[in-house]
Amino acid sequence: MADLRIGVVGFGNRGTLAREAHRPGAGSRVAAVCDPADRAREEASAAFPDAVVTASLDELLDAGVDAVMVLTPDHLHAAVAIPALEAGVAVFCEKPLAVSLDDCDRILEAARRTGSRLYVGHNMRHMPVITLMRELITSGRIGEVKAVWCRHFVGNGGDYYFKDWHADRSRSVGLLLQKGAHDLDVIHWLAGGYSTRVSGIGALAVYGAIDDRRDRSAERVEEWFSLDSWPPTAATGLNPVVDVEDISQVNLVLDNGVLGSYEQCHFTPNYWRNYTVIGTEGRLENLGDTPGSEVRLWNRRHGTAAPGDETFIVPDAAGGHGGADALMISEFVAFARDGGPTLTSPVAARQAVAAGLQATASIRGDGGLLPVPPLDPELVAYFDAGQPACFAHAENPPAGATVGQ
C-alpha cells in the first residue's frame, strides 16, 4: 500500500510531530511543508529532502497531498484547517482546535459540509497513564464516577509559555485554554461528560513583575530552555507582551452531574500532573505521569492515609509524551486512510476549548459561574456517528463507527 502523502503547515516547535509522521515505506511520509519563515523552510528542506517546501498554502494543497497536519500557532488553525478540508483532504489539527468558539464551530462545520476527515491532536488520550486510568474506570473498579480533580504542576512553564507568543493573550487567549485544553479534555473523558458551567480564579503572580523582555520570534524553545533557570523570579528574556495568568483554579459542573476541578501553576519546581478520580466505590490517583509511575486504587475504608489497596505501574512506551505522540500519529494515519473510530473526538476538542474560554472569562471577570455554550446538536450527531460522510465512497465503511465522548 502506498504511503499516505502528508502536507505539514507550520514547522516550528511542533515540528516533532511532522518528523513522527514521516515513516517512508511504513505507511506515511511528509510530501510537502508550508511555513512563512525562512528558517523553518530551510529546516524542513533538510529534514525532508524529497518534499515540496513552500511559503504558499495553495502550493502545498496543489502538491497532491492526501492529508494536512496543521501545526501553526493556535490562532491560525482555522485559516489553514478550513481551506484544507475544502480541498478534500484529511486534516490533523493540533490542539487546541482553535482559540475561539466561532473558529472551532466553523472548522467542524467545514468537515461536515465537505465530508473531509477531521482529527484533533489531543495526544493525552493516548498517554499510558491516562489510558490505564480510563480502563480502570470503565471496568467499574471505582463504581460510578462523581468527581475528577487535576493538579497540574507546570514546572517548565516559564520557559515553555512565557518567552514566546503563548504569553500574549491576543494570540493564545490564555494558558487555561492553550495548556489546559489537554487536561480539560482528559477530565471530560475520565468523567464521561462535558462541562456545562464553569467558574475560575487566577492571577499573573510571578512573571508579570519581570521586566527583562526579548523578542524571540526567530528562536526555538530548545535554544532558551534550561533547568538551571531557578527560581522563577530570576527568569530573563520573557516575551515582550506578558498578560496571561501563570496560576489558575477552575471548578467545573458536567452534564452528567460529575464535579471537576483543575489547578494549573507555571512556577512550580517540578513538572507533572496529578489526577484524582472519585467514584461511588473507590478512588484512583496517579503519582507521576510517565512510564514507570504508579496509579493507586483505594476501594476499602482506612482510618488515615494509607498505601493503595492496589497499585498499577504505568506501562512503558517509546517516544514523545510517554509514547502518546507515536500512537496518536498512527491512529491519525489509519483514520485519514480508512476512517473509523478514534480515541480523540472533534466534539470533545471543541468542548475543551469552550470550557477553557468560559473559565478564562470567569477569571477575568468576577469569578462567577458561567454557562458553556452548547454545540449545534446536528454537528454533535455527525461526529458522534463517526463522520459518516467520510465513508460515502469507502469500499468497506466501518459499521457503527463512532468517536463519541
Secondary structure, 3 states (H helix, E strand, C coil): CCCEEEEEECCCCCHHHHHHHCECCCCEEEEEEECCCHHHHHHHHHHCCCCEEECCHHHHHCCCCCEEEECCCHHHHHHHHHHHHHCCCEEEEECCCCCCHHHHHHHHHHHHHHCCCEEEECHHHHCHHHHHHHHHHHCCCCCCEEEEEEEEEECCHHHHHCCCHHHCHHHHCCHHHHCHHHHHHHHHHHHCCCEEEEEEEEECCCHHHCCCECCCCCCCHHHHCCCCCCCHHHCCCECCCCCCCCEEEEEEEECCCCEEEEEEECCCCCEEEEEEEEECCEEEEEECCCCCCEEEEECCCCCCCCCCCEEEECCCCCCCCCCHHHHHHHHHHHHHHHCCCCCCCHHHHHHHHHHHHHHHHHHHCCCCCEECCCCCHHHHHHHHCCCHHHHCCCCCCCCCCCCCC
